[in-house]
Amino acid sequence: MNDLQENRESNESTALSIMIAATFTAEHVETSIRFWMRELGMSARVGFAPYHQVFQELLDPSSLLATNRSGVNIVLVRLEDWQGDHPSAQENGAMERNVRDFIAAVTSAAERSPSTYLVCMCPNSPSIAANRQQESLFTAMEDRIVSELSEVNGVEVVTTSHLAAAYPVAEYYDSHADRLARIPYTPVFSTALGTMIARRLYAIQCVPHKVIALDCDGTLWNGICGEDGAEGIEIDAARRALQEFMVRQHDQGMLLCLCSKNNEEDVLDVFARRSDMILRRDHITAWRINWNAKSQNLQSLSRELGVGLDSFIYIDDDPVECAAIRERCPEILTLQLPKAPERIPGFLRHVWPFDSRKITREDKERTVLYRKHIMREHVRQQSPTLSHFLANLGLQIDIAPLTTEAVGRVSELTLRTNQFNLTTVRRMEAEIRQLCRPGGAECLVVHVKDRFGDYGLVGVLIFEARADSLIVDTFLLSCRALGRGVEHRILARLGEIGTERGLRHIVLRCVPSDKNRPAIDFLAGLHDGVKESFDNGFLIRIPAERAAALSYHPESGNGAYEPPAPESGSPVSAAKSSPTVYLRTALLSSIPDALYDPELIHARLSQTRAHPEMDNALAPPRTHVETKLAEIYSDLLGIPEIGIDDSFFALGGHSLLALQVLSRANDAFRVELDPTILFTSNCTVAELADAVLKEQVRQADPLDMATLLQKLSELTDDEAQTFMDKPAPSEPTKMK
């Protein structure tokens, strides 16, 4: 089996392979990792190396970690485990050698493996912290590991200070379990450690967001700029922290936009006149400041930037606006800021998609690149034809071999690019380096520039010669460069390479998805290609000479050229058809409010693990709504009797099943419940019934409500209760 075939098969495996080696007994973190993987809709296989076999796992080519070809290898290190029970100068020297050897072993293992290595530094026992000399030595050793491994490609490091800051646990050490079984940590700390691992797995594996859209009044500042004026609004400590946080996100490659119901001049006046604004106008890529619905404005921004709604994060302080966007654009990760301003900084720190990644040159320049993209689109709209637009663009296309410095950007493109991506295979940096090592597959990268400036590295080709053909495994192009003939020039270059090597055919492999229609349409337009089907896609076989002669001839008729659509289709239908997307956005928006503290997370884990015990003192349903919800719970969980105070998760339910509860409740009561309720409550029948009633009140016609209240006031208490318990009619009717 060749490298591309082996890599492709491992990529097509549905489960993420998570292999763990530790200097201590670490199996207790599995429960937390599995909980988060399930909640995130990520299928995973978790395996553990034998106790205290870290060096063997890193050095042995047949070890559990070395043979993990399609996942993440996790190494948990407690430095104390490399020191004897009675520290001495000699043993301290041995520990220093262990640290040096560990760094070398991880570096070597990462170079050989297509899987990412995640090294987590775990806290030592309190006795180490109490010894100033020992604490100083251990701190220096950890600093050395972090410093050296942070420079190694394919390796990420979590420090003890990072872990303690994100998930502090006061009682983290279990001396008895450590002495008896080398299990040094309490259950709550194991939950915290597993959560941090899951959080890093999310950052490594999931497609990153690209755009943060920000409300203004109540979000960037306290007050209403249209009423208070630029000098009257307040930039308090919490909003200053929020602005500083957003500037850091900008510097890491996020596009910042404004989406506010305001007069544009009032908002821009704040940016112009307030010198204490940390966030400046030059940080902002685009804005929609008007009185239109925010969901409509976000879709407009999506079209202008050429970025799908599923790449957006929206931040607002208004619960009504947040609910409306969640309903109309569920693909967007919508974050409602906490009411208490002092909680804002901590809230932002627990939004997982904000976690930093390794930054590429394109990340640092992304705002400038997209501003130029917007300028090009304005010129395009004013051009009579596409030919006229391209003739004046001065396009320059450079196709060259992959360099070491560009590996991070290539990985980023495989993760981010959906529209023109023949296979949508996602690859980590380590995987690309392993795949394209000397003697392996070849990789070409595409740089584009025009009279407006540099697009950056926007295209990737991964291929290999086999028999009489050039087999193309990866062919992708950023949406910023589509529709300009760049894709035609790339294929022509492949034809030239094939011809130079005496190969007869170029073979393009395509796996259709719900987003790569532009790539499929491009292949459909290759009239010299022969199509061959396979299990989940098709091949296009083109004579190398014909591919080399390919050029782009846009029609010059009166039809205006339309740029590629954003990378998601209908925002509502796309998310509604994908429970995983729907649940994941709901979970990610709920974590900063409900699942940010180790004790809270551990309590939730205990709920999901609890075996449903039938209580003789079940609290029975009191209303029609509670009765119907209890029937839904009973049907989905297979439990005959449900009490209104029983947690859905304690009864054995999980998030995907809870989403079915929400769907049935919405159908039964004609409401649209916010899915965040699944993660911000115990999900009892009583809590869900209360949410249903509140939503019905919110949706009710004011005239109907007034009539209802009048009617209830004329009834006795018993008559009123009987009236309220009546089932809702099958079709909505107007009250008389």
N, C-alpha and C positions, 0 to 999 in steps of 0.2 A: 504494500500500500504506500503511495507517495504522500508527501507532506500535506499537500492540499486536500487530498481525499480524507486523510486522518483528521486534519483540522476541521474539515467541513462536518464530518460525522460527529465529532465532539461538540461542535457548535449547535448541531441540530438536536442534541440531547435536551430533553425538556427540563431536567433537574440540574440545579447548580450544585456542584460537588464542593463541600466544605470539609476540609481535612485539618485536624487540630493536633498539634504536639505541644506538650507543656513540661515545665520543670517540676510540676506538682500534679496531683490528681485533679483533673479539670472537668470531668464528665458532668458536673453539676451545672455548667453553663449551657448544656444542650437544650434544656427546657425553654430557657429564655430565647435562644436563637431560633428554635423551631416555632415558638409563639410568634415572633416578629416576622419570620418568613411566611407563615400562614396568613397573618394579618395583611402583609404586603402583597399577597397573591403570588409569591415566588416559590416555586417548587424547589426543594432542596434535599440533598443527601448529606448527612453529617456523620463523620467518622473520626475516631480517636486513635492516635498512635499509642503504643504501650507506655506505661508510666516512666517518666524521666528519661526518654529516649530522643531528646531534641537533637543532639549531635548525630546520632545514628540516622535519624530521619533526613537530616540535611545532607549527609555525605553518601548514604547508600543509594545507588541508582535504582534499586528495586523496592525502595521504601514506599510507605503509604503516600507521603508527600510528593516524592519524585515521580510517582506514576499517576498523579492527579493531573490530567491533561485538559480539564475543562471546568475550572472553578477557581477557588481561592484557598491558599494554604495559610493557616493561622498558627503562629508560634507565640505561646504565652510564657513569659519569662519573669520569674521572681528571683532577683539576683541573690537573695539570701540562700537559695537552694544550691548555689555554687560555692558556698562557704561551709566549713565544718561547724560542729556544735560549739567549739571553743575557739573563737577567732584568734589568730596570731599573725605576726608579720609574714610567716611562711605561707599560711593559708590565704592571706590577703594577696600575696603574690600569685598564688595559684588561681585565685578568682580573676585577677587582671589578665592572666594568660587565657582563662576561659572566655573572657569578654573579647579578647583579640581574636581567638579562634572562632568564636561565634560570629563575629562580623565577617570574617573570611568565608565561613561556611554558608551563611545566608547569601552573601554576594555571589558565590559560586553556584549555589542552588538556583538563584533567580536567573542567572545567565543561561542555565540549561533548561529552564521550565517555561512553558507558555502560560502558566498560571501566576497570578499575582500573589505575592507574599505579604501578609499583614502581621507585623510584629507588635504585640501588646506588652508593654512594660507594666507589671503588676506590683502592688505595694508590698513592702516588706512588713514584718511583724512590728508591733509597737516598741519592742525592746531595741530594735535597730534605731528607731527614731530617738529613743532616749539616750543613746550613746553618740555624743557629738562627733567623735572621731570616725565611728562606723558610718554614721549618717553622711558625713562629708565624703567618705570613700565611695559609698553607694551612689550618691548623687553624681559624682564625677564619672563613675562607670556608666551610669545611664546616659549622661550627657554625651559621652563618647559614642555609645551605640546609636543614639538619635542622630548625632552630627554626621557620622559616617554612613549610616544606612539611608539617611534621607537623600543622599546623593546617588544612590544605586537605583537604576531603572528597574521598574517592576516590584519595588518594595515600598510599603507604606508603614509608618510607625505611629503608634498611639502611646503617649507618655503617661506616667502616673499622675502628673499634675493635670493633664488634659482630662483624664478619666475622673479625677476627684472634683474638678471644676464643673464638669457636665453632670455627674451623677454622684454627689457626695453621700457617703454612708458612714455615720459616726461609729457604729459597732460593726466593723468590717472583718475583724479577725476572730477565728475560733481556735483557741489554743489547744483544746482537748482533741478536736478532730485533726488538727495539724500534727499533733504528737502521735495519735493512734493510726492515722491513715493518710497523712500528708494531704489533707483537705484543709487548707489554711483559711478559707473564707466562709463567712456566714451565708445563709441562703439569700438574704437581701443583696449582699454584695455580688454574689454569683449572678443574680438577676441583672444588676447594674452592669457587670462586665459583659454578659451576653447581649445586653441592649446596646452597649457601645460597639461590640463586634457587628451586630446587625445593622447599626447605623452606618458603619464604614462599608459593609457589604452593599448597602443601598447606594452609597456614593460611588462605589466601584462599578456596580453592575447596571444601574438604571440610567436611562437616557436623561441627561441634565436639562433643566429648564434654561431658557435663554433670555426671557424678558420679565422684568418686575414693573408692573403698572401701579402707580401710587395715587391715592386720593390726596387732596390737599387740606381743606379745612378739617380740623380735628385729628388729622393724621401727621402731616408734616409740621403743623403748628397748631396751637390752641387758639380758637377763635374763628371768626368768619371774615375773610378778607374783604368781601363785598360790603360788609356793614361796618367792620372795625377799621378798615383801611390797612395799608401796609405797615404803618407805625403802631396800629392798635393791636395787631395779633401778637400772641406770646409764643416765643420759642423757649419752652421750659427745658429742664434737664433731660426729661424723658424723650422729648422730640429731638433735642440735640443729639442724644445717643442714637435715636432712630436714623437721623440724617447721616451721622458718622458711619453707622452700619451700612447704609445704602451706598455711600461713597466707596467703602471697602468692597462691596459686591460689584460695583462698577469697575473698580481696578482689577477685579478678578475675571472680568469678561462679561458680566451681566449687562444687558441693555436696560436702561431706566427710562420709563415713560410716565407721563402724567395723564390721569383720567379723572376729571373733576367736573361736577356740576357748578359752574361759576361763569362769570364774565372773564374772557381770556385776559383782558387788559388788567383786571384786578389781581389775578394770580401772577402774571409776569411782572407787575409792579412790585410785588413782594420780593421776587428774585432780584430785581434791579435796585431796590432801595434798602433792603435789610442786609447790612454787612455781617450780621451774626448768623446768616444762613450758611450752614456747612455745605449743604447741597446747592450747587450752582447750576445756572442755566446750561453751561457747557457740559454738564454731566448728563443732560437729558437728550435722548435721541429723537423723540417725537412726543406729541401730546394731542389730546382731544379734550379741550376745555370749552364746554357748551352746556346746553340744557337738555340734550338728548339722553335717552336711556344709556346707562353705563355699559350694559351688555352690547348695545349697538355700537358704542364707541370702541369697545375692546375688539369687536370684530373688524371695525374699520382700521384700527392699528395693526391687527393681524394681516390684513390685506396689504397695507402700505409697506410693512416690513418683510412680507413674504414668509412669515413664521406662523406655524400652526397654533391654534388656541391651547393645545395641550403643552405648549412650551411657555405659557404665561403663568405668572404668579400675580395675583391682585391683592392689594392691602388697603383696608378701609376700616374706619371706626364705627360705621353705621350698620347695625344688624339688618335693617331692612334692605339696604343696598346689597349687602353680602348675600342675603337669602335670595334676592332676585337674580344675582349673577350665578349662584349655584344652581338655580332652577333652569335658567336659560342657557348658560354656558358651563355645564358640569365638568367639561374637560379642564377648565381653568382651576388652578389651586387657589382658592379664595381664603384669605386670612383676615379674620376680624380681630382687631387689636383689643386687648383687655380694657375694661372700663377704668381700672386704676392705672394711671400713667406710670407709676413706679414699677409696674410689672412688665412694661413694654420691653426693656432691654433683655430680661430673662426669657420672655416670650420669643423674641427673635432668635435667641441662641438655641432654642429647641425646635426650630424649623429645619428639618433634616435637609431639604434641598438647598439650603444656604451654606451647607458645609463646604469648605474650600477644597479644591482639587489642585493638582499641579497645573500651573498657569503657562500657557503657550504664548508665543508672540502675537498670534491672532487674537487671543483672549484680551491682551492688553490694548489692542488696537480696535476692538470690535465696535465701539461706539463710532469711531471715525469711519470704519469700513461701511457701517450701515447708513451713516449720513450720506456718504458718497453714493450708496445704492439708491437712497431716496432721491438724490439729485439726478441720477441717471434716469430714474423712472419718470420724474417730472419732464425731462428732455424728451424721453420716449413718447410720452403722452402728447407732446406738442409736435412730434414728427409726423409727416403725412403718411409714411410707410416704414416698415421695418428696415427695408434696404437703405432708405435715407438715413435712418437712425444709426445703423451699423457702419455705414460709410463714413460718418462723421465721428464715430466713437474712437477710432484709432486703436483697435484691439490688438494686444500682443499676448501670445500664448507660449509659455515655456514648459516643456515636458522633460523631466530629468530624473535620474535615479534617486531613490530615497537616501537621505542622509540621517545620521544618528540624531541630529538636533530636531529633525522633523517627525520622529516616531510618535511623540506625544500628540502632535496635531493630526497625524494620520489616524491614530486611535480615536481622537475626538470626533473626526469626521465620520468614522464608522458608527459611532454612537449617536450622532446628531442628525445624519443625513437620511431622509426618508423618501423624498420624491424621486430623485434620479439616483437610485441605488438598486442595481439589478438583483441583489440577493438579500439586502438589509441584514447581513451578518454583522454582529457587533463584536469588536475585538479589543482586548486590553493591550497596553503597551508591551507587556512581556510576551504576549501571544504573537504580536506582529514581529518583534525582534526574533523570536524563535522560528517563525514561519519563513522570514526573509533572511535568515542567516546565510553565510556563504555556502553555496551548493544547494540551497533550498529554492523557494519560489522567488521570483523577481518582483520588484515594486517600483513603479514610477509615480511621481507626484507632479501635479499640474499647478503652475502659478500663472495668474492672469493679471494684466494691467491695461488701462486705457487712459484717455486724456484727463479723466477725473481723478485718477490715482490707482493705487495697487489694490486688487481684490484680496491678495494674500494667497496662501495655499488652499485651493478650492477643489482639487480633484485627486483621485487615487485609483491606480490600477495595480492589481496583484495577479500574476499569471505565471505559467510555466510552459515550456516546450515539451510535447509528448508525441512520439511517433511523427506524423507529418503535420501536426497542428500546434497552434499556440492556444492553450486552454486558459480562458480568462475567468478567474474565480471572483474577483471584486472589480467593479467598474462603477464609480460613484462620482457625483459632481454636486457641489453646493448649489442651492437654489439661487444664490446671488449671481451665478454665472450662466444660468440656463437661458436658452432662447437666443443665444448669440453665435451659435455655430461651434462652440468650444467642444461639445460632445462629438461632433463630426470630426474635428481635428484630432481628438484623442483616438478615435477608432482608426483614422487614417494612419496615425503613428504606429498603432499596433500592426496594421497591414504592412507598413514599411519594414518593421522589425521582422515580421514573418517572411517577407520577400527576401530580405537580406540574408536570412538564415536558411533559405531554400525550403521553407515550410509551405504547404499548399493551402491551409485553411486557418481562419481565425474562428474559434468557437466561443461564443458568449453564453454564459449560464444565467438564467433568470428564474427567480422564485417570486411569483406575483404576491403582493400584499394589498392591504386596503389603502395604501398610501403611495405606492410607486408607479402609478399610472403614467406619469411623464416618461419614465424609463421604458415601459412597455410600448407606449406609443412610438417612441424613437425606434425601437427594434422593429415594430410593425412597418415602419417606413423604409426599411432596408430591403429593397426589391430583389437584391442579389442573394439574400439569405435563404437558407433551407431550414425549416423548423422541425425539431424532433422533440417529442414529449418524454418526460420522465415523471416519477411519482408526484412530486409537489411543484413541478415547474416545467420549463422547456429549455432547449438549446437552440441557438441560431448559429448555423455554420455558413461562413462567408468565404469565398475564395480570397486569399491574401492579396492578390493583385487588385481585385476589385475594391477591397477595403482601402488599400493604399491610395487609390484614385478618388476616394470619397471627398466631396467638398460640399459646402453649404450654399444654397441658392434660395434665399427667402423670396417669396412671392412679392412682387412690387405693385399689386393691384391696390384698390382703394380700401381694402379691409385693414383695419387697424390691428396692429400686433398686440396680443394680450400676453402679459407676463404670466409665468406659472402661478397657479393658485397656492395659497398657504398650505402647509404640510398636513393639514387635517381637513376633512370634508365638513359636512354639516355638523356644527359643534354639538348640538343636542343629540342628534341621532347617533353620532359616533360614540359618545360616552355612554348613552343609554344601552347601546348594543354590546358594551364591554363592561360587565360587572367588575372585572379586575380594576379597570381604570376608575370607575365610579367609586369603588370602595377605597382604592389607594388615595385618591384625592381627599376623600372624607377622613381617612385615617391621618394623613399628613397634616390636615388642617386642625385636627383634634389633639394631636400629640402635645403642642405647646400649652394647651389648657388642661388636659386630663391625664396625659401619660408622660410627664416630664420628670417626675420624682420617683426614685427607686422604690420607696414604700408603696406608692400608688400602683406602679407597674407590677410589683410583686403581688399585691392584693388582686390585681386583675388576672395574673397567672394562676393564682390559687383558685380563683373562680372558675377559670376554664378547665382546671384539672379536677375540680370537685366532682365527685360521683353523685348523681341526682338521688337524694334520699327522700322518700315520700313521707311528708310530715302529716300527721293526723290532724294538725291544727291549721290546715290550709285556709287562708283568707279567701273566701269565694268572691266571684265577680259581683259587683253591685249595680252595674248599669249595662245597657245594651252594648255600648262600646267595649267595655271590659270583657263582656261575655264573648263577643266576636273575636277580640284579640286573643283571649284564652284558647278559643277553638283553633286559631291559627297556630299558636305555640304548640298546642297538643298535636296537631296534625304533622307539623314539621319535625318535632322532637320525638314523636312516638310515645308520649307520656299521657295517660288518660286524664289525669286531674292536674290542673295548674292553678296555683294560688296567685293572687294579684301582686304579691310582694316578692315572688320568686324571680331571681335574676335569670334571664335567658341563658347567660353564659355559665352560671352555676349549674344549670340543668343539662349542660353538655353541648350547648349551641356554640357556634363559631361565627366569624364575621360574614362569610359567604352565605351561610344559612340565615343570618340576621338580615341580610339584604333582601332575602325572599320574604321575610316578615314585613319589612318596610314596603316592598312592592305590593303584597297582598293587602296591607293596611291602606295604602294609597288607593288601590282599586275599590276596596270595600266602602271607604268613607269619602271618596272623591276629594282627596287632599294631596298635597305634595310635601311630605315630611322631609326635613333636612336630614341627610344621612349622618351628619355629625352626632346626632343623638345616640347612635350606636356606640360611640366611643366616649361620650361625655356623661353617660348615666349608667346605672346598673341594668338598663333595658328590661325593667319589670313591666308587667301588664299595666299596673297603675300609672307608671311614668309615661308609657307610650299612649295610654288613653288620655292622659292630661295633655300631651302634645297634640293629639288628634283634635281635641276640643278647642285648644287654642288656635290651631290652624283653621278650623271651621269658622271660628269667630272672626279671624283675620280676613277670610275670604268672603264672609257673609255680606249681603247687600245691607247698607245702613237702614233702609226702610223696613226690610224684613226683620232686622234686629229690634227695631223700635216696636213693631207689631208684636213680636214674640215676647218682649219684656212686658208689654201691656197685658197680653193674654195671661202670662204667668202671675202677674200681680193680682188678677181676679180669681185665682185658684187657691184652695187650701193647700197646706204643705203636702198632704198625701196625694191630692190631685196633681200637684205640680210634679212630684216625683214620678208618678205614673206616666204623666205626659212626656217627661224627659227621657224615660226609659223606653219609649216606643221606638221600634226600628225605623231607620231612615227609609223613605220610599225608594223604589228602584230607580226612579228618574226624578231629577230635581223638579219641584213644583213651587209655584208662587203662593205665599200665604195670603189668605183673604181676611 
